[in-house]
């Protein structure tokens, strides 16, 4: 199955609570690539790509972990970008 990529914006209490570090750990557990970063708006942006099942499981785990703190999730599929070779926190 071909890899997929998703661009995700999390809104809510997602900064200052370990969101990026936990997201990085979860994404690496699934061997996904991309990034997570805080936005000046108080939201968190993530690009994640890999096997479709792993991407979906990763997103589910993030939602399960931070469920109460997340008030909105906007996610859309984007083209896979071969420049990503690991998953990390960017600033």
Secondary structure, DSSP 8 states (H G I E B T S, - for coil): --EEEEEEEEEES-SSSSHHHHHHHHHHHTT-EEEEEE-TTS-EEEEEEEEHHHHHHHHHHHHHHHTTTEEEEEEEEE---TT--SEEE--
